[in-house]
Amino acid sequence: MTQTSSRIKTILPTSSRTALGATVATGVLTALAQAPERISRLLRDRYPMVAVTGMTGVGKSQLVDRLTRRSTDDAVAQVGSAVMERRTRKGARLHGFRFLVVPGDNAATRLSALDEVFHDQPVDGVIHVVANGHATPRRAGGTTGTAAATREEQLAAELEDWTITSHRIASMAVRRHKPIWLIIAVTKTDLYPGEIDDVVRYYSPGSGSPFAERVDALRALAGGAKLSIDVLPVSASGGDRKSAFPEKRAGAMVDALADRLGQLSGHA
């Protein structure tokens, strides 16, 4: 027995020593109980959860694969994924992002994924991917084979998809104590390199387009102080140096998106 312990036994009566022991034990148990919560909070600070949403065929998986520096699965690129995909981007100074790619098909798995990222375990931010009507047409249920759809039909489907998603974002935003952020990623810009500024404007708040009007409605529902919105052009692929949209330009757009993610998450 140490000298300090002997002194405590001599000075304190038995009842006081028992109370002291109980207090120490309670403190230890409280610290142990709070440890998972603290670790989870630290993980969320360093690796925020990001939902990646958008209709099927807009290129969500390809964009996230580019952000996380992994190769795109050809099967997923062709027919899309019917389940939520998970990716992690590891950056400098033990910072990064955990991406949850929500299926684009209107199936039960998509609805359960939307519930998970916006209600059950609310994410820290959202990347909503749009494609200016250039989403790859797909058969129902993600089956193989060619499908046909006009650009106007794809834009209408994109708008319908955004309506569903924006309501979920608004509902999450009003429940959160801290602000959340949204990036509208305008992808497949390699298909319209000369129109990028006009297309970005179409998706931007206040532009008066059908999509922008619903973005404005989201801001009104969520509250301007609760939700920040960015609109960024991006492409998961580019051509050679002589093409109208070289790979270097595509890479710069992905890097700009990654930089903005870092700023919004307090990493930069």
C-alpha positions as a printed Julia matrix, in Angstrom:
268×3 Matrix{Float64}:
   0.0    0.0     0.0
   1.39   3.45   -0.89
   2.02   6.2     1.66
  -0.76   8.36    0.09
  -3.27   5.53    0.4
  -2.31   5.03    4.07
  -2.88   8.71    4.79
  -6.32   8.65    3.13
  -7.31   5.62    5.23
  -6.08   7.33    8.38
  -7.7   10.73    7.73
 -11.04   9.64    6.24
 -13.57   7.49    8.05
 -14.79   4.32    6.4
 -18.02   5.92    5.14
 -16.11   8.8     3.51
 -13.66   6.42    1.87
 -16.6    4.45    0.45
 -18.2    7.61   -0.91
 -14.9    8.71   -2.47
 -14.49   5.33   -4.12
 -18.02   5.5    -5.49
 -17.4    8.99   -6.87
 -14.21   7.88   -8.63
 -15.93   4.79  -10.03
 -18.83   6.89  -11.28
 -16.4    9.28  -12.98
 -14.61   6.42  -14.69
 -17.87   4.85  -15.88
 -19.12   8.2   -17.16
 -15.9    8.76  -19.1
 -16.12   5.27  -20.59
 -19.77   5.8   -21.55
 -18.96   9.1   -23.25
 -15.92   7.73  -25.1
 -17.84   6.29  -28.11
 -19.75   9.55  -28.51
 -16.53  11.59  -28.39
 -14.81   9.29  -30.85
 -17.81   9.47  -33.16
 -17.83  13.28  -32.96
 -14.08  13.41  -33.68
 -14.57  11.09  -36.66
 -17.42  13.24  -37.99
 -15.23  16.35  -37.68
 -12.33  14.79  -39.53
 -14.31  12.58  -41.94
 -17.72  14.21  -42.5
 -20.54  12.15  -43.98
 -21.59  13.31  -47.45
 -24.71  12.07  -49.25
 -24.39  11.91  -53.03
 -27.82  12.09  -54.64
 -29.28  12.42  -58.13
 -31.33  10.48  -60.65
 -30.02   7.32  -62.25
 -27.52   7.78  -65.09
 -26.1   11.19  -64.06
 -22.74   9.7   -63.08
 -22.78   9.75  -59.27
 -20.58   6.68  -58.84
 -18.07   7.83  -61.46
 -17.76  11.25  -59.85
 -17.26   9.82  -56.37
 -14.74   7.3   -57.7
 -12.84  10.23  -59.19
 -12.97  12.1   -55.87
 -11.75   9.05  -53.97
  -9.11   8.18  -56.6
 -10.4    4.72  -57.4
 -11.32   3.12  -60.7
 -14.93   3.08  -61.82
 -16.7   -0.28  -61.86
 -17.76  -0.82  -65.48
 -20.83  -2.83  -64.44
 -22.08  -0.03  -62.2
 -21.34   2.53  -64.9
 -23.49   0.6   -67.37
 -26.57  -0.23  -65.3
 -26.22   1.74  -62.08
 -26.19   0.45  -58.53
 -29.36  -0.74  -56.77
 -27.8   -0.38  -53.3
 -26.11   2.44  -51.46
 -22.4    2.61  -52.21
 -19.82   3.76  -49.67
 -16.52   5.45  -50.49
 -13.84   7.19  -48.43
 -11.51   9.97  -49.52
  -8.36  10.23  -47.4
  -6.63  13.59  -47.42
  -3.81  15.36  -45.65
  -3.59  15.87  -41.86
  -5.95  12.96  -41.11
  -8.86  14.65  -42.87
 -11.15  13.28  -45.54
 -14.75  12.43  -46.41
 -17.09   9.47  -46.23
 -19.41   9.39  -49.24
 -22.77   7.63  -49.3
 -23.96   7.24  -52.9
 -27.75   6.95  -52.91
 -29.21   4.72  -55.68
 -30.92   6.69  -58.44
 -33.62   4.19  -59.33
 -37.02   4.72  -57.72
 -36.89   1.45  -55.82
 -37.3    0.39  -52.2
 -33.53   0.43  -51.71
 -33.4    4.06  -52.81
 -36.12   5.1   -50.37
 -34.42   3.31  -47.47
 -31.1    4.95  -48.42
 -32.75   8.39  -48.45
 -34.2    7.68  -45.0
 -30.78   6.67  -43.72
 -28.82   9.69  -44.94
 -31.45  12.33  -44.17
 -33.22  10.96  -41.09
 -31.69   7.95  -39.34
 -28.07   9.14  -39.44
 -28.21  12.66  -40.91
 -25.24  13.56  -43.07
 -23.11  16.7   -42.78
 -23.51  17.76  -46.39
 -24.98  16.81  -49.76
 -23.66  16.63  -53.3
 -26.63  16.54  -55.66
 -25.53  15.52  -59.15
 -27.29  16.8   -62.28
 -26.36  16.37  -65.94
 -28.16  19.02  -68.0
 -30.45  16.39  -69.49
 -27.51  14.16  -70.49
 -28.11  11.37  -67.99
 -27.54   7.95  -69.5
 -30.98   6.42  -70.27
 -31.47   3.14  -68.43
 -34.08   0.45  -68.35
 -36.23   0.12  -65.24
 -34.63  -1.8   -62.42
 -31.09  -1.3   -63.76
 -31.37  -4.15  -66.3
 -28.94  -4.23  -69.18
 -29.76  -3.12  -72.68
 -30.21   0.15  -74.48
 -32.92   2.62  -73.55
 -34.09   5.78  -75.26
 -35.07   9.13  -73.8
 -34.99  12.66  -75.15
 -33.06  15.41  -73.4
 -36.35  17.09  -72.51
 -37.58  13.89  -70.88
 -34.34  13.57  -68.93
 -34.56  17.18  -67.74
 -38.13  16.56  -66.57
 -37.07  13.39  -64.74
 -34.16  15.28  -63.18
 -36.55  17.96  -61.93
 -38.88  15.35  -60.43
 -35.95  13.65  -58.71
 -34.76  16.99  -57.31
 -38.22  17.71  -55.88
 -38.13  14.48  -53.86
 -34.56  15.03  -52.66
 -34.96  18.72  -51.84
 -37.89  17.99  -49.52
 -35.68  15.51  -47.63
 -32.88  18.09  -47.4
 -35.26  20.75  -46.08
 -36.64  18.37  -43.47
 -33.12  17.52  -42.28
 -31.99  21.15  -42.24
 -34.77  22.37  -39.96
 -33.99  19.6   -37.44
 -30.27  20.32  -37.23
 -28.75  22.74  -34.74
 -25.85  23.6   -37.04
 -25.99  24.68  -40.7
 -25.58  22.11  -43.45
 -24.3   22.6   -46.98
 -25.36  21.54  -50.46
 -23.29  21.4   -53.64
 -25.18  21.01  -56.9
 -22.59  19.28  -59.1
 -23.31  19.91  -62.79
 -21.59  16.92  -64.36
 -20.86  15.6   -67.87
 -19.6   19.05  -68.84
 -17.35  17.39  -71.41
 -20.52  16.97  -73.54
 -21.21  20.72  -73.7
 -17.87  22.52  -73.14
 -19.03  25.76  -74.78
 -22.2   26.08  -72.72
 -20.96  25.49  -69.19
 -21.59  29.0   -67.83
 -25.17  29.04  -69.13
 -25.86  25.57  -67.77
 -24.47  26.44  -64.32
 -26.72  29.5   -64.33
 -29.74  27.27  -65.08
 -29.13  25.35  -61.84
 -28.22  28.39  -59.73
 -30.55  30.03  -57.2
 -32.31  33.13  -58.46
 -31.87  32.43  -62.17
 -35.6   31.9   -62.76
 -35.27  28.48  -64.42
 -37.65  25.66  -63.41
 -34.82  24.01  -61.47
 -33.71  27.27  -59.83
 -37.25  28.0   -58.69
 -37.24  24.74  -56.74
 -33.8   25.52  -55.33
 -35.22  28.86  -54.15
 -38.15  26.99  -52.6
 -35.71  24.76  -50.72
 -33.89  27.81  -49.33
 -37.19  29.26  -48.19
 -38.2   26.03  -46.45
 -34.82  25.39  -44.81
 -33.93  29.0   -44.02
 -31.01  30.85  -45.53
 -28.94  30.6   -42.34
 -29.48  26.84  -42.14
 -28.36  25.89  -45.64
 -25.54  27.05  -47.91
 -25.74  26.24  -51.62
 -22.97  26.08  -54.24
 -23.27  25.18  -57.92
 -20.1   23.78  -59.49
 -19.38  22.32  -62.94
 -17.53  19.03  -62.99
 -16.71  16.08  -65.22
 -15.52  12.6   -64.35
 -13.63  12.28  -67.64
 -11.95  14.29  -70.36
 -10.29  13.78  -73.71
  -6.74  14.19  -74.96
  -4.84  17.5   -75.04
  -6.25  18.49  -78.42
  -9.89  17.86  -77.54
 -12.4   20.58  -76.66
 -12.43  19.24  -73.11
  -9.03  17.75  -72.19
  -8.42  15.51  -69.21
  -6.46  18.29  -67.5
  -9.57  20.47  -67.44
 -11.67  17.65  -66.03
  -9.08  17.07  -63.31
  -9.04  20.76  -62.4
 -12.83  20.72  -61.96
 -12.7   17.68  -59.68
  -9.94  19.33  -57.66
 -12.03  22.5   -57.33
 -14.93  20.42  -56.03
 -12.65  18.69  -53.51
 -11.26  22.05  -52.37
 -14.76  23.4   -51.82
 -15.67  20.31  -49.81
 -12.68  21.0   -47.59
 -13.66  24.64  -47.1
 -17.25  23.8   -46.23
 -16.1   21.15  -43.74
 -13.54  23.41  -42.07
 -10.56  21.4   -43.31
  -9.02  24.25  -45.31
